[in-house]
Amino acid sequence: MSGPAPLLLQIRIDDGVCTTRALKLDPTGGPVTVGRRRGVEIQLPSPSVSFVHARIFVRDSLWFVEDLNSSNGTFRNGSRILSGRPHPISDGDTIRFGKVQVQVQFDAAMEGSERSVEAGTVTLARQLVADLFGAVSPVQAPSLRVTDGPDVGKQLILADAQKPYRAGRAPDCELVLVDEDCSRTHVAFVRRDVGILAVDLDSKNGVIVDGIRIASEQPVGDAAVIQIGGTTLVLNDPEAQYLAQMEALSDAVGPGEHAPPDLAAASGPPMATPLPVATVPSKSSGREKGLVLIAGIASAVLIGLLVLVLTLVF
């Protein structure tokens, strides 16, 4: 019996801004976990998706989906599936993880034909977030700012993915520096699917990232400090900040109950949700209740005495 065909997933996120990406799963690749947490095979940056939400796997030559006790549920063709009970996947199924919709198609009919699959499991989350930011404003693209040296205040915006943005003294660099300790073309920064890459362009004084000189090229994270000659640059990566905010959100939320982090203000962890305030009676209110109780008892005693006297007299 031949194995199942590869699974082609059309993943659609609509958290106020919509984006769609394609992903192909190889049946020989083993189980694939779906969730919001970094490190899962399919990371979906939506607040409606649990840290570890579901898994997709092959058993007995069939594809299955299984909910892993998610907060907002896994749905197959509109019906919620029970946690821990795998459900077979059929060609044309619509699977929903929280509010993220996935259209399923078997790839057997496309074998040998030209078919581009846009994302691998490692890069999917970053691509989805890049789409969301691109739909809002290119101003939210990753950028570098000069924080020390002769060119303090200058900024380099990495607007286009895959394009090398060069910094150096040459007039055709995207970030032109007057720093004499910088080479003419000193370093290039490239937006890749896995993040920002710094590439040393055979500079004389090298490229130092967070205190360590890089060999030739190296990924750089949000808030990384890059030194080239006498110039210091700091990376601002809103896409990485957004992913960090998604991981920081509480897992126990329902669809629509929690808005996603603000795409236009992804500059740090989200504000903590205020704790509910318990009402504690004050001392004065307790004292007032005590006086009322004493007054009531005294009134009852007086009425009893009055009734007794009247009975004796009459």
Summary of the structure (lengths in Angstrom):
residues: 314
radius of gyration: 30.9
end to end distance: 108.4
largest distance: 119.8
contacts: 915
relative contact order: 0.12
helix: 20%
strand: 32%
